[in-house]
C-alpha cells in the first residue's frame, strides 16, 4: 500500500516540518545530513527493484543473491576502485 512507503512518509513529514517552520538542533541536522546523502540513491534502487516485481510474486533466492551481489559491488568494490585510481593515478589531487 502506498501509505506504508517509508519514502513517502518521510517526504510528507518533511513538508509538514517545512510548513510549520520547525527548527531542529544543529547536531540533529548534521546527523540527518550524513545519513541522508546515501539514502536517496539507496531508496531509488530499492524502489526500482520493488517495482520490477509483480505484486503477487515473492523474491526468489537467486534474485535476492543477485541484488546482494550488485549492492556489495556498488558499496565496496566501486569505492575501492575510485580510491585506488585517485590515490595512484591522480596523486596530486589527493595530496599523496
N, C-alpha and C positions, 0 to 999 in steps of 0.2 A: 504494500500500500504506500502511496506517495507521501502520506503524512508521517510515516515512520522513517523516512530517509534522513539520516543524520546531516547530510549536506544542506538539505532544505531547512531543517530545523535550525542549524547554525546560521544560515543566511537570514532566516526570519528573526532570530534573536538579535543579530547584528543590526538589522533595520530598525527594530524596536529600540535598541540601545542608542542608535544614532538619533532617532526621532525624539527620545527623551533626554538627549544630551547627557548621558551617563558618563561620569569621569572616573576612570579606573586608576589605581596606583601605578607608578612607573614600573615597579618590578613585575607586576602582572602583565602590563603591556609588553615589556621586554620578553618575558617568558612566552607569551602567546605569539609574539612576532617570530621567535626562534622556532616554535612548534608549527606555526602556520606556513612557513616557507615551503616545506616539502608536502604539506597537507593537500594543496590544490592538485599537483600532479598525481599524487597517490590516489586522491579521491576520484579524479577523472579516469585514471587507469581502472580502478575498481568499478566505477560506473560503466565504463565501456565493456569490461569483462562481464558484468552482470547483464547488460543489455544484449550481449551476444547470445545468452542462454534463453531458450523458450521458458515461459513462466512455469510450466509444469515439469521441467526437466531438472534433475539433480546433477551436480558436478561429479563427473567420474574421477576415479583415482588418476588416470592418465592426464586429464585436463588440469587437475589440481597440481600434479607434478610439473607439468609444462608451465603453469603460472608461477609456481615457486621457483623454477629454474630461471625464468625470464626476470623475475623480481630480484633474485640474488645476483644475477648478472648485472642488472642495472644499478643495484645498490653497492656492489662490491667490486666487480671487475672493471666496469667503465670508469668509476672514480680513480681506481688504481692506475689504469692506463693513462688517464688525464694527468694524474700526479707525476707519473714517470716521464711523460712527454714534457710536462712543464719543468721538471727538475733537470732532466738530462739533455733535452733537445733545445730548450729555451732557458738556460740557466741565468741569463742576465735579467730576465723578467722577474724571477722569483728571488733574486739576490744571492743565488748559490754560486 
